[in-house]
Amino acid sequence: MFLICSLIFATLAVTIGYFVLFAAGKAEGRLQKFGRCLAIWFFVLAAFPLLGGAYMAISGHPGVGMMRGHHGDAHGWMQGPRGEKGRATHEERWRRHLEEMHPSK
């Protein structure tokens, strides 16, 4: 999923960079130089999401905020009642924190 999303962004960035480079070829002077620099910047920006998406896809990284306890009950069915490797889930840690901050009488 990460690789597909990064491919979409990279395609858009390369397309914009190509059109900026094309327009810079028609310009003269400083504007042409600025256009070329801007197009190269778009090409560089297109490479970063591709590298990040490939890394996330290869490493099997679960992602940032995706089904990691931020969506209520989703955490329990993804990793079991105790989370991965026996650690407490986000909900358990939050409940424990609330009990420490506001003890019952």
Stockholm file with secondary structure:
# STOCKHOLM 1.0

chainA/1-105         MFLICSLIFATLAVTIGYFVLFAAGKAEGRLQKFGRCLAIWFFVLAAFPLLGGAYMAISGHPGVGMMRGHHGDAHGWMQGPRGEKGRATHEERWRRHLEEMHPSK
#=GR chainA/1-105 SS CHHHHHHHHHHHHHHHHHHHHHHHHHSCTHHHHHHHHHHHHHHHHHHHHHHHHHHHHHHTCCCSSSSSSSSTTHHHHHHCTTCGGGCCCHHHHHHHHHHHHSCCC
#=GC SS_cons         CHHHHHHHHHHHHHHHHHHHHHHHHHSCTHHHHHHHHHHHHHHHHHHHHHHHHHHHHHHTCCCSSSSSSSSTTHHHHHHCTTCGGGCCCHHHHHHHHHHHHSCCC
//
